[in-house]
Amino acid sequence: MAWAEYPERRILRRRDLLKASGAAAVALALAACGGSSASSTSAATAGVSATTAPKPAVTTAPSSTTAAASVTTGSASATTGGAGATTAFNPPADLVDKAKKEGKVQLYTSLDTQIVDAIIKPFKDKYGIDVQYYRAGSAGVTQKVLAEADAGKVQSDIVDASDVAAFLAMKQRGLLKPYDSPATKTVAANLRDPDNTWVADRLTQGVIQYNTKAITGGDVPKHWKDLTDPKYSGKLIFFSASTGDGAPRLYTLAKNFGYDLLKGFAANKPLRVDTPQLVTQTLENGERSVGFLQNDNIAWRSKQDKKPTDYFFPDEGVPTELGAVGLMKDAAHPNAATLFYEWWMGNEGQKILVDGGKYSSRSDLAPPTGSPPLSDLKLLIHDYADYQAHRADILGQMTTIFGGEWGV
């Protein structure tokens, strides 16, 4: 095979993130998405498929008096989809001229490369500016930025990652440049830093994906607990890199439904791979039958491409991650970075992102084709502060339950 189950890597510890408390910020932010947060341990009787979405009762987000990002509750329509996009951004001529003189921009991102490439190409075609990028999981992106900061020079001009705690840490260290973008006016106030150093650009849900040839009828799992049934032994697959990517979703499930759920998964001998892309590839070729906590956009794309897969949003709740983007304060190409930021968050970039199966943070953009609005889903909020404060213990639990390297 072209991949290893348990790759070994040297891990850079994210001590900076222990100082950043983002749980309340994310809780309130996701409440504004129109989705319901949940901490219930009881399973519902039916799930939400990728194509049909009955509306469950909406619950309120957990309250907190210690919101690190000083966010407040806001529009309930955020990311639920509007009638149409706002007017396209027309960048000032002097910004374009300066950006073209710089000639390139360096992006660090955890976004799927197919979507990144699709966003970059028309930008380069229009402006003639080269976009070079480093792509890794959120943990890898964060580690690279903080390691370069420790060394005295961050190489990136713009950073995108599915890790709000990372942006809080970057802000604390003065690495981010405040920027109030015209392209982000339809992003709810509680999906952004009040000082405009970062803004949410997307939301990713962890779903159950399965091979439609191998799993049919009553064998299709619709709840997380279904995957503990011995009939799925040797059929499961999930992703988590040795840096710890993927672990937050598992912890979100454990926090809401108990560690016994994860132990039930482990008892069925799931295959562990590095990335969500590998999960889908393995399901498509039939080596495994069911993937858990898979990125909804990657599962969506596989189905759109008419591969033998489908996916499900369990009605008892889906782990949800907020992705964000920010400009670096000491960027080597500040004007090119600003222009690309506007493209990334503007109509062009966000439409490509949605067309790639991602939920946009902008309230004026509808969900991906065939996907339910976030208001139809029960969103399980990742508690960034709790996870970072107990990260070593949590990853130790994952090591005990699943084996392998987890970046402890």
C-alpha positions as CSV (number, residue, x, y, z in Angstrom):
1,M,0.0,0.0,0.0
2,A,1.0,3.6,-0.6
3,W,0.5,4.6,3.0
4,A,1.3,3.5,6.5
5,E,-1.1,2.9,9.4
6,Y,1.1,4.4,12.0
7,P,3.7,6.8,10.7
8,E,6.4,8.0,13.1
9,R,7.2,11.7,13.1
10,R,8.9,14.1,15.5
11,I,6.3,16.3,17.2
12,L,6.6,20.0,18.0
13,R,4.6,20.6,21.2
14,R,2.1,23.5,21.0
15,R,2.7,25.1,24.4
16,D,1.4,28.4,23.1
17,L,-2.0,26.9,22.6
18,L,-2.3,26.1,26.3
19,K,-2.6,29.8,26.9
20,A,-5.4,30.3,24.4
21,S,-8.9,29.7,25.6
22,G,-11.3,29.5,22.6
23,A,-14.1,27.2,23.7
24,A,-16.7,29.9,24.5
25,A,-15.8,31.7,21.3
26,V,-16.4,28.7,19.2
27,A,-19.6,27.7,21.1
28,L,-21.2,31.1,20.5
29,A,-19.9,31.2,16.9
30,L,-21.5,27.9,16.0
31,A,-24.7,28.9,17.7
32,A,-24.8,31.8,15.2
33,C,-24.5,29.4,12.3
34,G,-28.1,28.3,12.7
35,G,-26.9,24.8,13.8
36,S,-27.6,23.5,17.3
37,S,-24.8,22.7,19.7
38,A,-25.2,19.6,21.9
39,S,-23.8,17.9,24.9
40,S,-26.6,15.3,25.2
41,T,-25.6,11.6,25.7
42,S,-28.8,10.2,24.3
43,A,-29.0,9.1,20.7
44,A,-31.8,10.2,18.4
45,T,-33.9,7.7,16.5
46,A,-32.9,8.8,13.0
47,G,-30.1,10.5,11.3
48,V,-29.8,13.1,8.5
49,S,-28.8,11.9,5.1
50,A,-26.7,13.9,2.7
51,T,-29.7,14.5,0.5
52,T,-32.7,14.7,2.9
53,A,-32.7,16.6,6.1
54,P,-35.6,16.6,8.6
55,K,-35.3,19.4,11.0
56,P,-34.5,18.4,14.6
57,A,-35.4,20.6,17.5
58,V,-32.9,23.4,18.0
59,T,-31.1,23.5,21.3
60,T,-29.2,26.4,22.7
61,A,-25.4,26.8,22.8
62,P,-23.6,26.4,26.1
63,S,-23.2,29.7,27.8
64,S,-19.9,31.0,29.1
65,T,-18.6,34.1,30.8
66,T,-15.0,33.7,29.6
67,A,-15.1,34.1,25.9
68,A,-11.4,34.4,24.9
69,A,-12.2,36.1,21.6
70,S,-14.8,38.4,23.2
71,V,-17.4,37.2,20.8
72,T,-21.1,37.8,21.3
73,T,-24.2,36.0,20.0
74,G,-25.3,37.2,16.6
75,S,-27.2,36.4,13.5
76,A,-28.9,33.1,13.5
77,S,-28.8,33.1,9.7
78,A,-25.0,32.8,9.4
79,T,-23.9,30.0,7.0
80,T,-27.5,28.7,6.5
81,G,-27.6,30.1,3.0
82,G,-29.0,33.3,1.5
83,A,-30.6,34.1,-1.8
84,G,-27.4,35.2,-3.5
85,A,-23.9,36.5,-3.1
86,T,-23.0,40.1,-2.3
87,T,-21.5,42.4,-5.0
88,A,-18.1,41.3,-6.2
89,F,-15.1,43.1,-4.6
90,N,-13.3,45.4,-7.0
91,P,-9.8,45.9,-5.6
92,P,-8.3,49.4,-5.8
93,A,-5.9,49.8,-8.7
94,D,-3.0,50.7,-6.5
95,L,-3.4,47.5,-4.5
96,V,-3.4,45.4,-7.7
97,D,-0.4,47.3,-9.0
98,K,1.6,46.7,-5.8
99,A,0.5,43.1,-5.6
100,K,1.7,42.5,-9.1
101,K,5.0,44.0,-8.4
102,E,5.5,41.7,-5.4
103,G,4.6,38.9,-7.9
104,K,3.8,36.1,-5.5
105,V,2.1,35.1,-2.2
106,Q,2.9,32.3,0.3
107,L,-0.1,30.5,1.7
108,Y,-0.1,27.9,4.6
109,T,-3.3,25.9,4.6
110,S,-5.0,22.8,5.9
111,L,-7.7,22.9,3.2
112,D,-8.1,20.1,0.7
113,T,-5.7,20.6,-2.2
114,Q,-8.3,20.1,-4.9
115,I,-10.2,23.1,-3.5
116,V,-7.0,25.1,-2.9
117,D,-5.8,24.5,-6.5
118,A,-9.3,25.4,-7.8
119,I,-9.3,28.7,-5.9
120,I,-5.7,29.6,-6.9
121,K,-5.9,29.0,-10.7
122,P,-8.4,31.8,-11.6
123,F,-6.6,34.2,-9.3
124,K,-3.3,33.6,-11.0
125,D,-5.0,33.8,-14.4
126,K,-6.6,37.1,-13.6
127,Y,-3.7,38.8,-11.8
128,G,-0.6,37.0,-12.9
129,I,0.5,36.5,-9.3
130,D,1.9,33.2,-8.3
131,V,0.5,31.5,-5.2
132,Q,2.9,29.1,-3.5
133,Y,1.4,27.0,-0.7
134,Y,2.3,24.6,2.0
135,R,-0.4,22.1,2.8
136,A,-0.7,20.0,6.0
137,G,-3.3,19.1,8.6
138,S,-4.2,21.8,11.0
139,A,-1.7,20.6,13.6
140,G,1.0,20.6,11.0
141,V,0.2,24.1,9.8
142,T,0.1,25.4,13.4
143,Q,3.4,23.8,14.3
144,K,5.1,25.2,11.2
145,V,3.9,28.8,11.9
146,L,4.9,28.7,15.6
147,A,8.2,27.0,14.9
148,E,9.1,29.7,12.4
149,A,8.0,32.4,14.8
150,D,10.3,30.8,17.4
151,A,13.1,31.0,14.8
152,G,12.4,34.7,14.2
153,K,10.8,34.6,10.8
154,V,7.4,33.3,9.6
155,Q,7.6,32.5,5.9
156,S,3.9,32.6,5.3
157,D,2.0,35.7,4.1
158,I,-1.5,34.3,4.8
159,V,-2.6,31.3,7.0
160,D,-5.7,29.2,6.8
161,A,-6.4,26.3,9.2
162,S,-9.3,24.5,10.9
163,D,-8.0,25.4,14.4
164,V,-9.4,28.5,16.1
165,A,-7.1,27.9,19.1
166,A,-4.1,28.3,16.7
167,F,-5.3,31.7,15.6
168,L,-5.8,32.8,19.2
169,A,-2.2,31.7,20.0
170,M,-0.9,33.6,16.9
171,K,-2.8,36.7,17.9
172,Q,-1.4,36.5,21.5
173,R,2.1,36.4,20.0
174,G,1.4,39.4,17.7
175,L,1.8,37.4,14.5
176,L,-1.4,38.4,12.8
177,K,-2.3,41.6,11.0
178,P,-5.7,43.2,11.7
179,Y,-7.6,43.6,8.5
180,D,-11.3,44.5,8.0
181,S,-12.1,43.0,4.7
182,P,-15.0,44.2,2.5
183,A,-15.4,40.5,1.5
184,T,-16.3,39.4,5.0
185,K,-19.2,41.7,5.8
186,T,-21.7,38.9,5.6
187,V,-19.8,36.7,8.1
188,A,-21.5,36.9,11.5
189,A,-19.7,39.0,14.1
190,N,-19.2,36.0,16.3
191,L,-17.5,34.1,13.5
192,R,-14.6,36.5,13.6
193,D,-12.0,38.0,15.9
194,P,-13.4,41.4,17.2
195,D,-10.0,42.9,16.3
196,N,-10.1,41.5,12.8
197,T,-7.0,39.4,13.0
198,W,-8.9,36.3,11.8
199,V,-12.2,35.4,10.3
200,A,-14.0,32.1,9.9
201,D,-14.0,31.0,6.2
202,R,-15.6,27.5,6.5
203,L,-17.1,24.8,8.7
204,T,-16.4,21.1,8.4
205,Q,-18.5,18.3,9.9
206,G,-17.4,14.8,10.7
207,V,-19.7,12.2,9.1
208,I,-20.2,8.5,8.6
209,Q,-19.2,7.5,5.0
210,Y,-19.7,4.1,3.6
211,N,-19.3,1.9,0.5
212,T,-22.7,1.5,-1.1
213,K,-21.9,-1.9,-2.6
214,A,-20.7,-3.4,0.6
215,I,-23.2,-1.8,3.0
216,T,-26.9,-1.8,2.0
217,G,-30.4,-1.7,3.5
218,G,-30.6,-2.2,7.2
219,D,-26.8,-2.5,7.5
220,V,-26.3,1.2,6.7
221,P,-25.1,2.8,10.0
222,K,-27.1,5.9,10.9
223,H,-25.8,6.4,14.5
224,W,-22.3,6.5,16.0
225,K,-23.2,3.6,18.3
226,D,-24.1,1.5,15.3
227,L,-20.4,1.3,14.5
228,T,-19.8,-0.7,17.7
229,D,-21.7,-3.6,16.4
230,P,-19.4,-6.7,15.9
231,K,-20.8,-7.0,12.3
232,Y,-18.5,-4.1,11.4
233,S,-15.4,-5.8,12.7
234,G,-12.6,-5.4,10.2
235,K,-14.7,-3.0,8.1
236,L,-14.1,0.4,9.7
237,I,-11.6,3.1,8.8
238,F,-10.7,6.5,10.2
239,F,-8.0,9.1,9.9
240,S,-5.6,10.6,12.4
241,A,-2.0,11.6,11.8
242,S,0.7,11.0,14.3
243,T,0.7,14.8,14.9
244,G,-2.8,14.4,16.5
245,D,-4.9,15.6,13.6
246,G,-8.3,13.9,13.8
247,A,-8.0,13.4,17.6
248,P,-10.2,16.5,18.4
249,R,-13.1,14.9,16.6
250,L,-12.7,11.7,18.5
251,Y,-12.5,13.6,21.8
252,T,-15.7,15.5,20.9
253,L,-17.5,12.2,20.5
254,A,-16.1,10.9,23.7
255,K,-17.0,14.1,25.6
256,N,-20.6,13.9,24.4
257,F,-21.2,10.1,24.4
258,G,-18.4,8.7,26.6
259,Y,-15.1,6.9,25.9
260,D,-16.9,3.6,25.8
261,L,-18.1,4.6,22.3
262,L,-14.5,4.9,21.1
263,K,-13.6,1.6,22.8
264,G,-16.5,0.1,20.8
265,F,-15.0,1.4,17.6
266,A,-11.6,0.1,18.5
267,A,-13.0,-3.4,19.3
268,N,-14.0,-3.6,15.7
269,K,-10.3,-3.2,14.6
270,P,-10.6,0.0,12.5
271,L,-7.8,0.8,10.0
272,R,-6.1,4.1,10.8
273,V,-4.7,6.2,8.0
274,D,-3.1,9.7,7.8
275,T,-5.7,11.8,6.0
276,P,-9.4,12.0,5.2
277,Q,-8.5,11.6,1.5
278,L,-7.1,8.2,2.2
279,V,-10.3,7.2,4.0
280,T,-12.4,7.9,0.9
281,Q,-9.9,6.2,-1.4
282,T,-10.0,3.1,0.7
283,L,-13.8,3.1,0.8
284,E,-14.0,3.6,-2.9
285,N,-11.8,0.7,-3.7
286,G,-13.6,-1.5,-1.3
287,E,-10.7,-2.3,1.1
288,R,-12.9,-1.1,4.0
289,S,-16.7,-0.5,4.1
290,V,-17.4,2.3,6.6
291,G,-15.4,5.4,7.6
292,F,-16.2,7.4,10.7
293,L,-15.6,11.1,11.4
294,Q,-14.9,11.7,7.8
295,N,-14.8,15.3,6.3
296,D,-18.2,15.9,4.9
297,N,-16.8,17.8,1.9
298,I,-14.6,14.8,0.9
299,A,-17.5,12.4,1.3
300,W,-19.7,14.8,-0.7
301,R,-17.2,15.0,-3.5
302,S,-16.9,11.2,-3.7
303,K,-20.7,10.9,-4.0
304,Q,-20.8,13.8,-6.6
305,D,-18.2,11.9,-8.6
306,K,-20.6,8.9,-8.7
307,K,-18.2,6.7,-6.7
308,P,-19.8,3.8,-4.8
309,T,-20.1,5.8,-1.6
310,D,-22.6,7.7,0.4
311,Y,-22.6,9.5,3.8
312,F,-24.7,10.3,6.8
313,F,-25.0,13.0,9.4
314,P,-26.0,11.2,12.6
315,D,-29.0,13.0,14.1
316,E,-27.5,12.7,17.7
317,G,-24.8,15.2,16.6
318,V,-21.8,15.7,14.3
319,P,-18.5,17.1,15.4
320,T,-18.0,20.5,13.8
321,E,-14.7,22.4,13.2
322,L,-14.4,26.0,12.4
323,G,-11.8,26.9,9.7
324,A,-10.3,30.4,9.8
325,V,-8.0,32.6,7.8
326,G,-5.7,35.5,8.7
327,L,-2.9,37.8,7.3
328,M,0.6,37.6,8.8
329,K,1.8,40.9,10.3
330,D,5.3,40.6,8.9
331,A,4.4,39.2,5.5
332,A,7.0,39.5,2.8
333,H,4.3,40.1,0.2
334,P,1.7,42.1,2.1
335,N,-0.2,43.5,-0.9
336,A,-0.3,40.2,-2.8
337,A,-1.5,38.6,0.4
338,T,-4.2,41.2,0.9
339,L,-5.4,40.8,-2.7
340,F,-5.5,37.0,-2.3
341,Y,-7.3,37.3,1.0
342,E,-10.0,39.3,-0.8
343,W,-10.2,36.6,-3.5
344,W,-10.3,33.8,-0.9
345,M,-13.1,35.3,1.1
346,G,-14.8,37.0,-1.9
347,N,-17.5,35.7,-4.2
348,E,-15.0,33.9,-6.4
349,G,-13.1,32.0,-3.8
350,Q,-16.0,31.2,-1.5
351,K,-18.1,30.0,-4.4
352,I,-15.4,27.6,-5.5
353,L,-15.1,26.5,-1.8
354,V,-18.9,25.7,-1.7
355,D,-18.7,24.1,-5.1
356,G,-16.0,21.8,-3.6
357,G,-18.5,20.7,-0.9
358,K,-17.5,23.0,2.0
359,Y,-19.9,25.1,4.0
360,S,-19.0,28.8,3.8
361,S,-19.0,31.0,6.8
362,R,-20.7,33.7,4.7
363,S,-24.4,34.0,5.5
364,D,-25.3,35.0,1.9
365,L,-24.0,31.7,0.4
366,A,-26.1,28.5,0.3
367,P,-24.7,25.1,1.4
368,P,-23.1,22.7,-1.1
369,T,-25.5,21.1,-3.7
370,G,-27.5,18.4,-2.1
371,S,-26.3,19.2,1.4
372,P,-28.6,20.1,4.3
373,P,-28.4,23.6,5.8
374,L,-26.5,23.7,9.1
375,S,-29.8,24.6,10.8
376,D,-30.9,21.0,10.1
377,L,-27.9,19.5,11.9
378,K,-27.0,19.2,15.6
379,L,-23.5,20.5,15.8
380,L,-21.2,19.1,18.4
381,I,-18.8,21.9,19.3
382,H,-15.2,21.1,19.8
383,D,-14.0,22.6,23.1
384,Y,-10.6,24.0,22.2
385,A,-9.7,25.3,25.6
386,D,-10.5,22.0,27.3
387,Y,-8.8,20.0,24.6
388,Q,-5.6,22.0,24.8
389,A,-5.5,22.1,28.6
390,H,-5.8,18.3,28.7
391,R,-4.2,17.4,25.4
392,A,-1.5,15.0,26.7
393,D,-4.1,13.1,28.7
394,I,-6.5,12.9,25.8
395,L,-3.9,11.7,23.4
396,G,-2.8,9.2,26.0
397,Q,-6.3,7.9,26.0
398,M,-6.3,7.6,22.2
399,T,-3.0,5.7,22.3
400,T,-4.5,3.3,24.9
401,I,-7.7,2.8,22.9
402,F,-6.5,2.7,19.3
403,G,-2.7,2.1,19.6
404,G,-0.1,3.9,17.5
405,E,1.5,7.3,17.7
406,W,-0.7,10.3,18.6
407,G,1.8,13.0,19.2
408,V,1.9,12.8,23.0
